[in-house]
């Protein structure tokens, strides 16, 4: 359940995933691809850390 909750809050690949991303999208002249570039690494790293920490803490 913990991993599902964390996964639901890890939306790094699109600017519409979080309110703050939308606030800086237009004023910062970001493109959709910019979010894909930065978010891909975070989207891979987040589940790895989440599962690892869940196993350490509750495993």
mmJSON file of the N, C-alpha and C atoms, coordinates in Angstrom:
{"data_MODEL":{"atom_site":{
"group_PDB":["ATOM","ATOM","ATOM","ATOM","ATOM","ATOM","ATOM","ATOM","ATOM","ATOM","ATOM","ATOM","ATOM","ATOM","ATOM","ATOM","ATOM","ATOM","ATOM","ATOM","ATOM","ATOM","ATOM","ATOM","ATOM","ATOM","ATOM","ATOM","ATOM","ATOM","ATOM","ATOM","ATOM","ATOM","ATOM","ATOM","ATOM","ATOM","ATOM","ATOM","ATOM","ATOM","ATOM","ATOM","ATOM","ATOM","ATOM","ATOM","ATOM","ATOM","ATOM","ATOM","ATOM","ATOM","ATOM","ATOM","ATOM","ATOM","ATOM","ATOM","ATOM","ATOM","ATOM","ATOM","ATOM","ATOM","ATOM","ATOM","ATOM","ATOM","ATOM","ATOM","ATOM","ATOM","ATOM","ATOM","ATOM","ATOM","ATOM","ATOM","ATOM","ATOM","ATOM","ATOM","ATOM","ATOM","ATOM","ATOM","ATOM","ATOM","ATOM","ATOM","ATOM","ATOM","ATOM","ATOM","ATOM","ATOM","ATOM","ATOM","ATOM","ATOM","ATOM","ATOM","ATOM","ATOM","ATOM","ATOM","ATOM","ATOM","ATOM","ATOM","ATOM","ATOM","ATOM","ATOM","ATOM","ATOM","ATOM","ATOM","ATOM","ATOM","ATOM","ATOM","ATOM","ATOM","ATOM","ATOM","ATOM","ATOM","ATOM","ATOM","ATOM","ATOM","ATOM","ATOM","ATOM","ATOM","ATOM","ATOM","ATOM","ATOM","ATOM","ATOM","ATOM","ATOM","ATOM","ATOM","ATOM","ATOM","ATOM","ATOM","ATOM","ATOM","ATOM","ATOM","ATOM","ATOM","ATOM","ATOM","ATOM","ATOM","ATOM","ATOM","ATOM","ATOM","ATOM","ATOM","ATOM","ATOM","ATOM","ATOM","ATOM","ATOM","ATOM","ATOM","ATOM"],
"id":[1,2,3,4,5,6,7,8,9,10,11,12,13,14,15,16,17,18,19,20,21,22,23,24,25,26,27,28,29,30,31,32,33,34,35,36,37,38,39,40,41,42,43,44,45,46,47,48,49,50,51,52,53,54,55,56,57,58,59,60,61,62,63,64,65,66,67,68,69,70,71,72,73,74,75,76,77,78,79,80,81,82,83,84,85,86,87,88,89,90,91,92,93,94,95,96,97,98,99,100,101,102,103,104,105,106,107,108,109,110,111,112,113,114,115,116,117,118,119,120,121,122,123,124,125,126,127,128,129,130,131,132,133,134,135,136,137,138,139,140,141,142,143,144,145,146,147,148,149,150,151,152,153,154,155,156,157,158,159,160,161,162,163,164,165,166,167,168,169,170,171,172,173,174,175,176,177],
"type_symbol":["N","C","C","N","C","C","N","C","C","N","C","C","N","C","C","N","C","C","N","C","C","N","C","C","N","C","C","N","C","C","N","C","C","N","C","C","N","C","C","N","C","C","N","C","C","N","C","C","N","C","C","N","C","C","N","C","C","N","C","C","N","C","C","N","C","C","N","C","C","N","C","C","N","C","C","N","C","C","N","C","C","N","C","C","N","C","C","N","C","C","N","C","C","N","C","C","N","C","C","N","C","C","N","C","C","N","C","C","N","C","C","N","C","C","N","C","C","N","C","C","N","C","C","N","C","C","N","C","C","N","C","C","N","C","C","N","C","C","N","C","C","N","C","C","N","C","C","N","C","C","N","C","C","N","C","C","N","C","C","N","C","C","N","C","C","N","C","C","N","C","C","N","C","C","N","C","C"],
"label_atom_id":["N","CA","C","N","CA","C","N","CA","C","N","CA","C","N","CA","C","N","CA","C","N","CA","C","N","CA","C","N","CA","C","N","CA","C","N","CA","C","N","CA","C","N","CA","C","N","CA","C","N","CA","C","N","CA","C","N","CA","C","N","CA","C","N","CA","C","N","CA","C","N","CA","C","N","CA","C","N","CA","C","N","CA","C","N","CA","C","N","CA","C","N","CA","C","N","CA","C","N","CA","C","N","CA","C","N","CA","C","N","CA","C","N","CA","C","N","CA","C","N","CA","C","N","CA","C","N","CA","C","N","CA","C","N","CA","C","N","CA","C","N","CA","C","N","CA","C","N","CA","C","N","CA","C","N","CA","C","N","CA","C","N","CA","C","N","CA","C","N","CA","C","N","CA","C","N","CA","C","N","CA","C","N","CA","C","N","CA","C","N","CA","C","N","CA","C","N","CA","C","N","CA","C","N","CA","C"],
"label_alt_id":[null,null,null,null,null,null,null,null,null,null,null,null,null,null,null,null,null,null,null,null,null,null,null,null,null,null,null,null,null,null,null,null,null,null,null,null,null,null,null,null,null,null,null,null,null,null,null,null,null,null,null,null,null,null,null,null,null,null,null,null,null,null,null,null,null,null,null,null,null,null,null,null,null,null,null,null,null,null,null,null,null,null,null,null,null,null,null,null,null,null,null,null,null,null,null,null,null,null,null,null,null,null,null,null,null,null,null,null,null,null,null,null,null,null,null,null,null,null,null,null,null,null,null,null,null,null,null,null,null,null,null,null,null,null,null,null,null,null,null,null,null,null,null,null,null,null,null,null,null,null,null,null,null,null,null,null,null,null,null,null,null,null,null,null,null,null,null,null,null,null,null,null,null,null,null,null,null],
"label_comp_id":["UNK","UNK","UNK","UNK","UNK","UNK","UNK","UNK","UNK","UNK","UNK","UNK","UNK","UNK","UNK","UNK","UNK","UNK","UNK","UNK","UNK","UNK","UNK","UNK","UNK","UNK","UNK","UNK","UNK","UNK","UNK","UNK","UNK","UNK","UNK","UNK","UNK","UNK","UNK","UNK","UNK","UNK","UNK","UNK","UNK","UNK","UNK","UNK","UNK","UNK","UNK","UNK","UNK","UNK","UNK","UNK","UNK","UNK","UNK","UNK","UNK","UNK","UNK","UNK","UNK","UNK","UNK","UNK","UNK","UNK","UNK","UNK","UNK","UNK","UNK","UNK","UNK","UNK","UNK","UNK","UNK","UNK","UNK","UNK","UNK","UNK","UNK","UNK","UNK","UNK","UNK","UNK","UNK","UNK","UNK","UNK","UNK","UNK","UNK","UNK","UNK","UNK","UNK","UNK","UNK","UNK","UNK","UNK","UNK","UNK","UNK","UNK","UNK","UNK","UNK","UNK","UNK","UNK","UNK","UNK","UNK","UNK","UNK","UNK","UNK","UNK","UNK","UNK","UNK","UNK","UNK","UNK","UNK","UNK","UNK","UNK","UNK","UNK","UNK","UNK","UNK","UNK","UNK","UNK","UNK","UNK","UNK","UNK","UNK","UNK","UNK","UNK","UNK","UNK","UNK","UNK","UNK","UNK","UNK","UNK","UNK","UNK","UNK","UNK","UNK","UNK","UNK","UNK","UNK","UNK","UNK","UNK","UNK","UNK","UNK","UNK","UNK"],
"label_asym_id":["A","A","A","A","A","A","A","A","A","A","A","A","A","A","A","A","A","A","A","A","A","A","A","A","A","A","A","A","A","A","A","A","A","A","A","A","A","A","A","A","A","A","A","A","A","A","A","A","A","A","A","A","A","A","A","A","A","A","A","A","A","A","A","A","A","A","A","A","A","A","A","A","A","A","A","A","A","A","A","A","A","A","A","A","A","A","A","A","A","A","A","A","A","A","A","A","A","A","A","A","A","A","A","A","A","A","A","A","A","A","A","A","A","A","A","A","A","A","A","A","A","A","A","A","A","A","A","A","A","A","A","A","A","A","A","A","A","A","A","A","A","A","A","A","A","A","A","A","A","A","A","A","A","A","A","A","A","A","A","A","A","A","A","A","A","A","A","A","A","A","A","A","A","A","A","A","A"],
"label_entity_id":["1","1","1","1","1","1","1","1","1","1","1","1","1","1","1","1","1","1","1","1","1","1","1","1","1","1","1","1","1","1","1","1","1","1","1","1","1","1","1","1","1","1","1","1","1","1","1","1","1","1","1","1","1","1","1","1","1","1","1","1","1","1","1","1","1","1","1","1","1","1","1","1","1","1","1","1","1","1","1","1","1","1","1","1","1","1","1","1","1","1","1","1","1","1","1","1","1","1","1","1","1","1","1","1","1","1","1","1","1","1","1","1","1","1","1","1","1","1","1","1","1","1","1","1","1","1","1","1","1","1","1","1","1","1","1","1","1","1","1","1","1","1","1","1","1","1","1","1","1","1","1","1","1","1","1","1","1","1","1","1","1","1","1","1","1","1","1","1","1","1","1","1","1","1","1","1","1"],
"label_seq_id":[1,1,1,2,2,2,3,3,3,4,4,4,5,5,5,6,6,6,7,7,7,8,8,8,9,9,9,10,10,10,11,11,11,12,12,12,13,13,13,14,14,14,15,15,15,16,16,16,17,17,17,18,18,18,19,19,19,20,20,20,21,21,21,22,22,22,23,23,23,24,24,24,25,25,25,26,26,26,27,27,27,28,28,28,29,29,29,30,30,30,31,31,31,32,32,32,33,33,33,34,34,34,35,35,35,36,36,36,37,37,37,38,38,38,39,39,39,40,40,40,41,41,41,42,42,42,43,43,43,44,44,44,45,45,45,46,46,46,47,47,47,48,48,48,49,49,49,50,50,50,51,51,51,52,52,52,53,53,53,54,54,54,55,55,55,56,56,56,57,57,57,58,58,58,59,59,59],
"pdbx_PDB_ins_code":[null,null,null,null,null,null,null,null,null,null,null,null,null,null,null,null,null,null,null,null,null,null,null,null,null,null,null,null,null,null,null,null,null,null,null,null,null,null,null,null,null,null,null,null,null,null,null,null,null,null,null,null,null,null,null,null,null,null,null,null,null,null,null,null,null,null,null,null,null,null,null,null,null,null,null,null,null,null,null,null,null,null,null,null,null,null,null,null,null,null,null,null,null,null,null,null,null,null,null,null,null,null,null,null,null,null,null,null,null,null,null,null,null,null,null,null,null,null,null,null,null,null,null,null,null,null,null,null,null,null,null,null,null,null,null,null,null,null,null,null,null,null,null,null,null,null,null,null,null,null,null,null,null,null,null,null,null,null,null,null,null,null,null,null,null,null,null,null,null,null,null,null,null,null,null,null,null],
"Cartn_x":[0.832,0.0,0.878,1.966,2.876,3.438,3.869,4.451,3.428,2.201,1.146,0.898,0.886,0.674,1.828,3.05,4.193,4.175,3.857,3.806,2.74,1.635,0.573,1.0,1.946,2.382,3.637,4.166,5.398,5.057,4.595,4.277,5.24,6.393,7.451,7.546,6.87,7.084,6.255,5.27,4.436,4.277,4.091,3.883,2.517,1.586,0.254,0.139,1.256,1.235,1.136,1.577,1.58,1.341,0.716,0.319,1.519,2.59,3.761,4.387,4.35,4.873,4.098,2.811,1.988,2.244,2.574,2.823,4.091,5.106,6.356,6.462,5.505,5.563,5.616,4.691,4.628,5.636,5.706,6.667,8.13,8.442,9.811,10.161,9.191,9.374,9.844,9.308,9.642,8.834,9.375,8.683,8.296,7.364,6.931,8.111,9.006,10.17,11.115,11.182,12.036,11.604,10.311,9.81,10.105,10.066,10.373,11.839,12.732,14.164,14.49,13.995,14.287,13.513,12.308,11.451,11.752,12.421,12.689,13.587,14.645,15.528,14.826,14.028,13.292,12.246,11.635,10.617,11.221,12.481,13.165,13.688,14.207,14.809,13.784,12.649,11.633,11.139,10.768,10.324,11.445,12.651,13.774,14.002,14.037,14.233,13.03,11.845,10.626,10.56,10.801,10.753,11.878,13.057,14.195,13.922,13.443,13.167,12.01,11.031,9.913,10.397,11.281,11.824,12.693,13.451,14.313,13.491,12.502,11.732,10.695,9.913,8.82,9.054,10.208,10.471,11.012],
"Cartn_y":[-1.188,0.0,1.254,1.199,2.35,2.643,1.618,1.826,2.346,1.932,2.436,3.912,4.299,5.708,6.58,6.101,6.856,6.929,5.827,5.808,6.758,6.887,7.782,9.251,9.557,10.951,11.261,10.301,10.497,10.712,11.881,12.195,13.26,12.822,13.74,13.943,13.129,13.154,14.199,14.77,15.751,17.016,18.143,19.371,19.424,18.6,18.634,17.701,17.078,16.144,16.81,18.047,18.724,20.213,20.864,22.259,23.18,22.948,23.809,23.733,22.554,22.419,23.304,23.372,24.204,25.694,26.052,27.463,27.972,27.124,27.567,27.185,26.45,25.961,27.107,28.021,29.124,30.237,30.738,31.816,31.401,30.132,29.665,29.259,29.373,28.975,27.539,26.669,25.255,24.594,23.556,22.731,21.415,20.723,19.43,18.464,18.541,17.645,17.895,19.128,19.434,18.626,18.482,17.688,16.211,15.762,14.365,14.069,14.968,14.763,14.701,15.655,15.707,14.65,14.358,13.447,11.984,11.634,10.226,9.621,10.317,9.81,9.72,10.729,10.707,9.604,9.331,8.284,6.889,6.744,5.471,5.382,6.481,6.5,6.369,6.976,6.982,5.575,4.727,3.383,2.525,2.703,1.924,2.259,3.535,3.959,3.571,3.736,3.426,1.946,1.077,-0.363,-0.752,-0.194,-0.504,-0.085,1.127,1.626,0.875,0.482,-0.284,-1.632,-2.274,-3.562,-3.419,-2.329,-2.117,-1.805,-0.94,-0.491,-1.528,-2.051,-2.952,-4.41,-4.703,-6.046,-6.93],
"Cartn_z":[0.0,0.0,0.0,0.734,0.793,-0.59,-1.303,-2.633,-3.631,-3.512,-4.4,-4.139,-2.878,-2.538,-3.043,-2.916,-3.403,-4.922,-5.575,-7.042,-7.571,-6.862,-7.309,-7.239,-6.372,-6.248,-7.057,-7.772,-8.559,-10.031,-10.348,-11.745,-12.242,-12.704,-13.094,-14.599,-15.393,-16.841,-17.582,-16.943,-17.637,-16.785,-17.421,-16.653,-15.979,-16.397,-15.802,-14.606,-14.21,-13.094,-11.736,-11.637,-10.345,-10.569,-9.607,-9.768,-9.96,-9.237,-9.338,-10.725,-11.337,-12.699,-13.665,-13.503,-14.383,-14.144,-12.905,-12.598,-13.273,-13.454,-14.06,-15.531,-16.042,-17.423,-18.434,-18.372,-19.331,-19.021,-17.776,-17.511,-17.714,-17.513,-17.677,-19.09,-20.019,-21.418,-21.56,-20.715,-20.799,-21.899,-22.435,-23.428,-22.758,-23.38,-22.853,-22.781,-23.741,-23.801,-22.633,-22.129,-20.982,-19.756,-19.575,-18.46,-18.657,-19.893,-20.182,-19.88,-20.257,-20.026,-18.535,-17.793,-16.36,-15.579,-16.005,-15.264,-15.466,-16.545,-16.815,-15.735,-15.39,-14.334,-12.99,-12.678,-11.413,-11.392,-12.536,-12.607,-12.464,-12.794,-12.587,-11.155,-10.647,-9.323,-8.196,-8.337,-7.282,-6.916,-7.873,-7.484,-6.891,-7.398,-6.868,-5.395,-5.088,-3.695,-2.843,-3.382,-2.639,-2.256,-3.198,-2.909,-1.96,-2.171,-1.298,0.136,0.305,1.653,2.301,1.543,2.09,2.599,1.842,2.289,3.535,3.607,4.769,6.013,5.867,7.025,7.482,6.527,6.899,6.506,5.931,5.414,6.407],
"occupancy":[1.0,1.0,1.0,1.0,1.0,1.0,1.0,1.0,1.0,1.0,1.0,1.0,1.0,1.0,1.0,1.0,1.0,1.0,1.0,1.0,1.0,1.0,1.0,1.0,1.0,1.0,1.0,1.0,1.0,1.0,1.0,1.0,1.0,1.0,1.0,1.0,1.0,1.0,1.0,1.0,1.0,1.0,1.0,1.0,1.0,1.0,1.0,1.0,1.0,1.0,1.0,1.0,1.0,1.0,1.0,1.0,1.0,1.0,1.0,1.0,1.0,1.0,1.0,1.0,1.0,1.0,1.0,1.0,1.0,1.0,1.0,1.0,1.0,1.0,1.0,1.0,1.0,1.0,1.0,1.0,1.0,1.0,1.0,1.0,1.0,1.0,1.0,1.0,1.0,1.0,1.0,1.0,1.0,1.0,1.0,1.0,1.0,1.0,1.0,1.0,1.0,1.0,1.0,1.0,1.0,1.0,1.0,1.0,1.0,1.0,1.0,1.0,1.0,1.0,1.0,1.0,1.0,1.0,1.0,1.0,1.0,1.0,1.0,1.0,1.0,1.0,1.0,1.0,1.0,1.0,1.0,1.0,1.0,1.0,1.0,1.0,1.0,1.0,1.0,1.0,1.0,1.0,1.0,1.0,1.0,1.0,1.0,1.0,1.0,1.0,1.0,1.0,1.0,1.0,1.0,1.0,1.0,1.0,1.0,1.0,1.0,1.0,1.0,1.0,1.0,1.0,1.0,1.0,1.0,1.0,1.0,1.0,1.0,1.0,1.0,1.0,1.0],
"B_iso_or_equiv":[0.0,0.0,0.0,0.0,0.0,0.0,0.0,0.0,0.0,0.0,0.0,0.0,0.0,0.0,0.0,0.0,0.0,0.0,0.0,0.0,0.0,0.0,0.0,0.0,0.0,0.0,0.0,0.0,0.0,0.0,0.0,0.0,0.0,0.0,0.0,0.0,0.0,0.0,0.0,0.0,0.0,0.0,0.0,0.0,0.0,0.0,0.0,0.0,0.0,0.0,0.0,0.0,0.0,0.0,0.0,0.0,0.0,0.0,0.0,0.0,0.0,0.0,0.0,0.0,0.0,0.0,0.0,0.0,0.0,0.0,0.0,0.0,0.0,0.0,0.0,0.0,0.0,0.0,0.0,0.0,0.0,0.0,0.0,0.0,0.0,0.0,0.0,0.0,0.0,0.0,0.0,0.0,0.0,0.0,0.0,0.0,0.0,0.0,0.0,0.0,0.0,0.0,0.0,0.0,0.0,0.0,0.0,0.0,0.0,0.0,0.0,0.0,0.0,0.0,0.0,0.0,0.0,0.0,0.0,0.0,0.0,0.0,0.0,0.0,0.0,0.0,0.0,0.0,0.0,0.0,0.0,0.0,0.0,0.0,0.0,0.0,0.0,0.0,0.0,0.0,0.0,0.0,0.0,0.0,0.0,0.0,0.0,0.0,0.0,0.0,0.0,0.0,0.0,0.0,0.0,0.0,0.0,0.0,0.0,0.0,0.0,0.0,0.0,0.0,0.0,0.0,0.0,0.0,0.0,0.0,0.0,0.0,0.0,0.0,0.0,0.0,0.0],
"pdbx_formal_charge":[null,null,null,null,null,null,null,null,null,null,null,null,null,null,null,null,null,null,null,null,null,null,null,null,null,null,null,null,null,null,null,null,null,null,null,null,null,null,null,null,null,null,null,null,null,null,null,null,null,null,null,null,null,null,null,null,null,null,null,null,null,null,null,null,null,null,null,null,null,null,null,null,null,null,null,null,null,null,null,null,null,null,null,null,null,null,null,null,null,null,null,null,null,null,null,null,null,null,null,null,null,null,null,null,null,null,null,null,null,null,null,null,null,null,null,null,null,null,null,null,null,null,null,null,null,null,null,null,null,null,null,null,null,null,null,null,null,null,null,null,null,null,null,null,null,null,null,null,null,null,null,null,null,null,null,null,null,null,null,null,null,null,null,null,null,null,null,null,null,null,null,null,null,null,null,null,null],
"auth_seq_id":[1,1,1,2,2,2,3,3,3,4,4,4,5,5,5,6,6,6,7,7,7,8,8,8,9,9,9,10,10,10,11,11,11,12,12,12,13,13,13,14,14,14,15,15,15,16,16,16,17,17,17,18,18,18,19,19,19,20,20,20,21,21,21,22,22,22,23,23,23,24,24,24,25,25,25,26,26,26,27,27,27,28,28,28,29,29,29,30,30,30,31,31,31,32,32,32,33,33,33,34,34,34,35,35,35,36,36,36,37,37,37,38,38,38,39,39,39,40,40,40,41,41,41,42,42,42,43,43,43,44,44,44,45,45,45,46,46,46,47,47,47,48,48,48,49,49,49,50,50,50,51,51,51,52,52,52,53,53,53,54,54,54,55,55,55,56,56,56,57,57,57,58,58,58,59,59,59],
"auth_comp_id":["UNK","UNK","UNK","UNK","UNK","UNK","UNK","UNK","UNK","UNK","UNK","UNK","UNK","UNK","UNK","UNK","UNK","UNK","UNK","UNK","UNK","UNK","UNK","UNK","UNK","UNK","UNK","UNK","UNK","UNK","UNK","UNK","UNK","UNK","UNK","UNK","UNK","UNK","UNK","UNK","UNK","UNK","UNK","UNK","UNK","UNK","UNK","UNK","UNK","UNK","UNK","UNK","UNK","UNK","UNK","UNK","UNK","UNK","UNK","UNK","UNK","UNK","UNK","UNK","UNK","UNK","UNK","UNK","UNK","UNK","UNK","UNK","UNK","UNK","UNK","UNK","UNK","UNK","UNK","UNK","UNK","UNK","UNK","UNK","UNK","UNK","UNK","UNK","UNK","UNK","UNK","UNK","UNK","UNK","UNK","UNK","UNK","UNK","UNK","UNK","UNK","UNK","UNK","UNK","UNK","UNK","UNK","UNK","UNK","UNK","UNK","UNK","UNK","UNK","UNK","UNK","UNK","UNK","UNK","UNK","UNK","UNK","UNK","UNK","UNK","UNK","UNK","UNK","UNK","UNK","UNK","UNK","UNK","UNK","UNK","UNK","UNK","UNK","UNK","UNK","UNK","UNK","UNK","UNK","UNK","UNK","UNK","UNK","UNK","UNK","UNK","UNK","UNK","UNK","UNK","UNK","UNK","UNK","UNK","UNK","UNK","UNK","UNK","UNK","UNK","UNK","UNK","UNK","UNK","UNK","UNK","UNK","UNK","UNK","UNK","UNK","UNK"],
"auth_asym_id":["A","A","A","A","A","A","A","A","A","A","A","A","A","A","A","A","A","A","A","A","A","A","A","A","A","A","A","A","A","A","A","A","A","A","A","A","A","A","A","A","A","A","A","A","A","A","A","A","A","A","A","A","A","A","A","A","A","A","A","A","A","A","A","A","A","A","A","A","A","A","A","A","A","A","A","A","A","A","A","A","A","A","A","A","A","A","A","A","A","A","A","A","A","A","A","A","A","A","A","A","A","A","A","A","A","A","A","A","A","A","A","A","A","A","A","A","A","A","A","A","A","A","A","A","A","A","A","A","A","A","A","A","A","A","A","A","A","A","A","A","A","A","A","A","A","A","A","A","A","A","A","A","A","A","A","A","A","A","A","A","A","A","A","A","A","A","A","A","A","A","A","A","A","A","A","A","A"],
"auth_atom_id":["N","CA","C","N","CA","C","N","CA","C","N","CA","C","N","CA","C","N","CA","C","N","CA","C","N","CA","C","N","CA","C","N","CA","C","N","CA","C","N","CA","C","N","CA","C","N","CA","C","N","CA","C","N","CA","C","N","CA","C","N","CA","C","N","CA","C","N","CA","C","N","CA","C","N","CA","C","N","CA","C","N","CA","C","N","CA","C","N","CA","C","N","CA","C","N","CA","C","N","CA","C","N","CA","C","N","CA","C","N","CA","C","N","CA","C","N","CA","C","N","CA","C","N","CA","C","N","CA","C","N","CA","C","N","CA","C","N","CA","C","N","CA","C","N","CA","C","N","CA","C","N","CA","C","N","CA","C","N","CA","C","N","CA","C","N","CA","C","N","CA","C","N","CA","C","N","CA","C","N","CA","C","N","CA","C","N","CA","C","N","CA","C","N","CA","C","N","CA","C","N","CA","C","N","CA","C"],
"pdbx_PDB_model_num":[1,1,1,1,1,1,1,1,1,1,1,1,1,1,1,1,1,1,1,1,1,1,1,1,1,1,1,1,1,1,1,1,1,1,1,1,1,1,1,1,1,1,1,1,1,1,1,1,1,1,1,1,1,1,1,1,1,1,1,1,1,1,1,1,1,1,1,1,1,1,1,1,1,1,1,1,1,1,1,1,1,1,1,1,1,1,1,1,1,1,1,1,1,1,1,1,1,1,1,1,1,1,1,1,1,1,1,1,1,1,1,1,1,1,1,1,1,1,1,1,1,1,1,1,1,1,1,1,1,1,1,1,1,1,1,1,1,1,1,1,1,1,1,1,1,1,1,1,1,1,1,1,1,1,1,1,1,1,1,1,1,1,1,1,1,1,1,1,1,1,1,1,1,1,1,1,1]
}}}
